């Protein structure tokens, strides 16, 4: 806590005081504790969501080895990114997060363009994250219905792509309604979400290998490298690199702690702590979940076969088969999928929260069309229009799945690469232009700040290249990796809009407190 300079006595929240120094009024209700701030990021990372929905990718490209060891590689380097972001967050605890940091660190001449580029990569990446999360839940519901009605080999019901899209829309509607509630209620949901993710991981990592009648050996789990991907790729290094996507996609979204700082008590310390703790705890619990589940993996080709009961949804087949082989019924496996489905629901809920706070801050500085609308707050101090706009955009982005699933995957790829590019831009400025001028907050890395920053930047540059590589040979229209097309398209649109329009009117973050710098 600090002291109110006007009367010299009343204690003032340090995050509130710092926000005022940065030039912003306190418009959102500052009611979140460190636990609540952590809960939002942890719920978005959600190891149950990321690992489950991309388990097929991990099995296909490298199998257990790429997942078990790739998880730690991605985790360690993600922590470097998180540490560097946490240091900057401590100095600039605002809802704008990344784009505000870029403006401050790039210096006056580069500030408008830096914040414009960062902001659009950040918000589009966030929308893509929400889209991928809620669409994956819609797909999970489809698999649960399929297995509950007899499975693919028992005449089970498979939803059409239009019905899956309907599920997606319904989930987003619920998320918009929940996010329209006061932050105190949302904070409660966030804490339940974090607890559900933690307990869910513990239950599943113990239950699935315990129930499984046919278990993999420790040698298989820790040394088996699957090169039989059916995609014409033989190089083990190449396969391992592609398999990293599962881990890196999962460890995304921790910028939520930064976007929630204007609603967090003592945000100049608790925001950074939220970022770091959410990554660290996710690494530990995610690894436990991976190891536990892979002990129930014995036949990778069968799990990936679209003719199995789960229609090729590998982890669902693992759960279902474990209980069916042991008890003659797969109901227990379906219930386990339900645990994951609830975790994905909470993940999407927290993602919409983060989206709306970013949209609120970005529009407060006039960067978005109809900005005057998106930064309005209601009587409960919730940016209500930004909430519903974020849900609507996520629905529209998923419509691409109706035309081409390949196009949808390309759009969702922005969720990983686009978002990490947004993470890296302010760090680049921190270690270059602002190397000497950066004024650290109460949480800082001291003399290691520059080194950690450079490692973070190099890692983001590396994965941006790696995840743009072809995932199958020979390359066809159906298997082409559209990641560079999607991310490159976003870059072209963002830069073009700057050159032809925004540079004439967008000045970067605009203060709304008189006399601020």
N, C-alpha and C positions, 0 to 999 in steps of 0.2 A: 504494500500500500504506500501511496505518496501523500503529500499534503496539499490541500487546496490553497493556491497562491492568493486567492481573493480574500480569504478570511484568516489564513495562516494557521488554522486549527483542524478543520474538518478533514478526516481521512478520505482520500480519493483513490479509487482503484487505479493501479499503475497502468493497466491497459487503456483505461478511459483517459487518463492524463496524457499518455503517449499519443492516442488518437487525436486529441485536441491539439497537441503540438504539431502533428502532421497536417492539421488543417481541416479536420472533419468533425461535424456535430455527432453526438451520440444519439442515433435515431432508432437503432435496434435495441431490444432489451438485453442487458448484460446479465445473464442469469445462469450461464453454463460453468460448471466446475471443470477441473482438469479431467476428471473421470468422464464427464459428458463429452468434452472436446475429443478425448481419445476415442470414445465410443463411436463417434461419427466416422472417423478415419478407419478404425479397425473394422467397422461394419461394411465399409465400401471395399476395403481390401478383401475381406471375407474369404478366407482360404477355402471354405466349403463351396463357395460360388466359383471362384476361378479354377481351382483344381478339378472340381467335378465337371464343369462345362468344357474344359479343354483336356480332359483325361485322354480322349481319343488321340489328340495331337501328340501328347507325350508318349503314349504306347506305340503309335505309328513310327515316330522318329526317335529311335533309340531305346524305347521301352523303359524298364525300371532304372537302368543306369542314368539315362538322360534326365529322368525325373528326380531321382534321389540326390545325385550330385549336382545336377543343373540347378536345383532349388537353392543349394547353398551358394553357388557361384552368383546367381542372380540376386540372392538375398544380400550377400556381402556388398556388392556394388550398388544395390538399391539403397543400402544404409549410408553409403557415401553421399549419394544424391540427397537423401533425407537429412543428413547432418548439415550439409551445406545450405539446404533450404531452411532448416530450423534456425540457423544462425542469422539468415537474412530476415526471417519471420520475426525474430526477437527485436530487431531494429525497426521493422515496419509492420506492426500488427493491425492490418486493415483487411476488410472483407475482399478487397480487390486482389490481395495476395500477389501472385506472380507478375501481373502486368503493372501493378503499382511499384513493385520492387524494381522491375526493368527500367521504369521511368526515372526513379531516383538514382539508380546505379549507373545509368548510361550518360548522365550529365545533361544539361539544358538543351544543347543542340540536337542530341539524338533521342531525347526523352519521348517526344510524341510518337515517332515511328517505332521505337522500341516497345512502348506500351501497347500500341496498336497491334503489332505483330504478335506479341506475347498473349495479349488478351484474346484475340480471335482464335489462336491455336488452343488456348486454354479452354475457352467456352465451347468451341466445336468438339474438342476432345472429350469434354465432360458430357456433352449431349450424346456423343457416340458411346461413351461408357454406359450411360443410363439406358440407351437403346439396346446395347448388347446384353446388359444384365436382365432387363425385363423381357426381352425376346427369348433369352435362354430359359427364363422361368416359364414362359409360355410353352416352350419345347419340352421342358421337364414335366409340365402338367399333362402334355400329350402322351409322354412315355408312361406316366403313372396311370393314366386312363387305359392305355394299351395293355399294360401288365395286369391291371385290375379286372380287365374283361377277358383275360385268357392268354394274353401275349400274342405275338405275331404268328406263332405256330398253333395257337389254340383259337383262332378266329377273333382275336381282340380288335377293338375299334381303334382305327387310326384317324386322327383329325385331319381335315384338309388344310391347306396353307391359309385359306381364308378364315377358318375357325381359329387357327393358331394366332393369326393377326388379331382376331377378336379377343382372344385371351390377353394378348399383349396390351390392347387398348383398355381392357377392364382393369388390368394390374396398374397401369399408369393412372387411371382414374382414381383408384384407391390411394395411390401414392400422392396425388395432388390434393385429395381431401385431407389425408393425414398431415401433409405439410402446410395446410391452411390453419392448423391448430396453433395455439400459442407455443412459444419456444419451451416453456416449462413442461408442457405435455410432450412435445417432440423430444425433449431431453430424456424424459422417462422412457419413451419408446427406444431411443438410442441406447440407453443402458441395458434394456431388455435384449436388444439386438446383439450387443457385445457379449452379454452373458450366454445367449443362445448359441452364438458362434463358438465360444470357448467350450461350453458343455457338449455341444453337438460334435465337435471334433473328438473330444475325449470318449464319448459314447461310441462313435462309429469306429475309431481306431482300435477300440478294444472289442466291440461286438462282432464286427465283420470277420476278422481273422479267427476269433474264438468259435464262431458258428460254422465257418467254412469247413466242410468235410475234407476237401482236397486243398492242401496248403502248399505254397511254394517254399522251397528251401531258402535258407539265409544266403546261400551261394547264388541262387537265382535272383533274389531281390537285389543284392548288392553288386553282382557282377554280370548279369545277363544283359547283353546289348542287342537290341532287335534291329537287324538290318533288312528284314523282310517287310519293306514298306509298300511294295507294289507300285512305287512311283518312279522307278528307274534311277534311284540314287544309291550308290554303293559306298561312297566315301564316309567312313565313320565320323570324321571330324565335321563334315558337312551335315550329316544326319543329327549329330549332337547339337550343333548350333541351331538348327531348325527346331529341335525339341525344347530348346530354352524358352520358346515363346510361351509355353504353358505357365512357367514360373514367372516370367516377366510381366505377362498380362495380369496375373493374379496380384502381384505386388504393385498395384497402381491405384491411385485415388487418394493417397494420403495428404494431398494438398487441401483436403476438406478441413483439416485442422486450421490451416491458414485462413480459409474462407469463413470460418466460424469465429475468428478472433474478436470481431466487434460485439459478439454475444458471449464472450468468455471472460471470466474474472481473471485479473492479473495476466492478461493475454501475452504480454511480452516474455513471460516465462512458461505459461501453461500451453500456449500455442506450439512452441518448439517441442515441449515435452510430449504433446499429443502426437506430433509427427514421428518422433523417434520411437516412442513406446509402441505405437501402432505397428510400425515396421518390425521392430524387434520381436514383439510377442507373436506377430503373424509368422515370422520366420520359424520360430520354435514350434508353434502348434501346427503349422503347415507341414513341417517335416515329419512330425509325429503322425499326422493324418496320412501322408503319402506312404510312409513305411507300413503303417497298419493295413491300409487298403491293398498295397502291392503283395502282401503275404497271402492274399486271397486270389492273386492273379496266377493262373497256371497255364492258360492256353490263350495267348495273345491273338492269334489269327481268328479264333472262334469269337472272342469278345468284340472284335472289329467287324465281324461278318454281319451284314445287314439282314441275314436270314435267321439270326438268333431271336429269342423271345422279345428282347428289348429293341429290336430293329437296328442293331449295330451301335446302340448307345452304351458304350463299354462299361461305365461304372454302374449303370442301372442293372446291367446283366450280371455284374459281380455281386451286387447286393441280392438280387432276385435269386440267382443260382445258389448262393451260399445257404439261404434259408430253405429253398426248395429241395436241395440235395439232402439237407439235414432233417427237415421235418415233413417233407412231402408237399409243402405249401410255401409259396413265395411271399405270403402276406407280410412277414417280418421285414423282408427286403423292401417292400413297397412303403412300409412305415418309415424305414430308414431313409428312403428317398424323400419322404415327407419332411423329415428333419432338415434335409438339404434345401428343399423347396422353401421352407420358412426362412432359412438363412438368406436365400437369394432374394426373397421378398423384402427382408430388412435391408439388404444391401442396396436394392433399388430405391427404397425409401430414403436412405441416407444420401444416395447419389443425387436425388432430386433436391434435397436440402442444400447440398453443396452447389449444385447448378444454379439454384435460385439466388443464392448469396453472391455468386460471381456475376450473374446477370444484373442483380441489384446494384452492385458496385460499379460495373462497367457502364451501365446506363446512367448512373449518377454523374459520371464524367462525360456523358453525351456521346458515347461511342456506338450505340446501337440504334437501329431504326426505332422510332417511337420511344426513345429513351425516357421521355417525361412520364410514360406509363409504368415502365418496368421498375423504376426505383421508388414508386409510391408504397408506403406502408399503411396497413389498416390500424384499427384501434388496439389490436393485440400486438402491434409492432412487428408484423409479419409482412414481407414483401410479396403480397398476395398475387399480384399480376405476374410477377416474375416466376412464381411457383407454377402457375397454370400454363404460362408460355413455355416453360422448360419441358413440362409433360407433353404438351402438344407437339413441340419440335421432335421429341424422342419418338412419338407415334409416327410422325411424317417420315422420319429417317428410316423407320422399319418397313415402310411401304415398298421400298426397293426390293424386298424379299419376294414380293408377289410377282415381279417381273423376272428377276434373276437372282438366285441365291449367291452367285459369284459376285454380283454387284453389291449385294448386301454385305458380304464378307469384306469387300474392299472398303466400304464405308466404315465398317466396324474397326478396321485396322487402324484408323485414325485414333481409336481409343487408346492404343498402346503407344505407337510412335508419335502421333501428334501431341499427345499429352506430355510425353517425356521431353519432346522438343521444347514445349512451353516451360517445363521444369528447368531445362538447361539454359535457356536464354538469359534469365537474370543472373545465374551462376557465372556465365561467361563474362558478363559485365563486372561482376564482383571480383573476378580474378584478373581482369585486364584494366579497363578504364577506371574502375573504382578501387583498385588495389590499395591505394594510399588514402583515398578520401572516405572510404567506408567507415561509418561510426557504429561499432557493434553495440548490440543491446545487452541486457543482463545475461543472456545465454550466448556464449560465443566460443569459438574453437581456438582462440588465441593465435599463436604463431603457426598452427597447423591449418588454419582456415584456407589459405591459398592452395596448399597441397591437396587437401580434401576436395576443394572445388575443382581443381584440374582433373583429378581422378573421376569425379562425377561427370564432368563434361566429356571426357574421353570415352567413358562407358556409354553415355547416351549416343554419341557419334557412332560408336561401334555397333550398338544394337539397331540403330537406324539403317545401317548398311546391311547387317546380317538378316534382319527381318524383311528386307526388300528383295532378297535372293529368290530365285525360282524354287518352288517346293516340289516340282516334278519334271521329269524329262521323258520324251521330248515335250517341249512346251506347246500347249494348245490354248485355244480361247477359253476352254473350260477350266484348265488347271493353272493358268497364268496367275502369278502373284501380283495382284493389283495394288498392293500397298504403296509402291512409289508413285503410282498414278493418282491414288487418292490423296496422299500427303502432298505430292507435287501440285495437284490441282488446288488444294487448299492454299498452298503457298502463293500460287499465281493469282488466285482470287484476292487474297489478302493484300499482296503487294500492288496489284492493279488498282484495287479500290483506293489504296493510299495515294498512288501516283495521280490518278485521274480525279479524285474527289477529296478524300479525308485530309490530305496534307494542307488543304486550304482552310479547314475549320476545326480539325481535332488538335487540341493543344496538350493532350495528355491529362493526367489526373488534375481535377479542378477542386480547389479547396472551397469549403463552404462555411469557414469560420473566419471572421474578420481579423486581420492582423497576423494571420499565420503565414509561414514561409511557403 
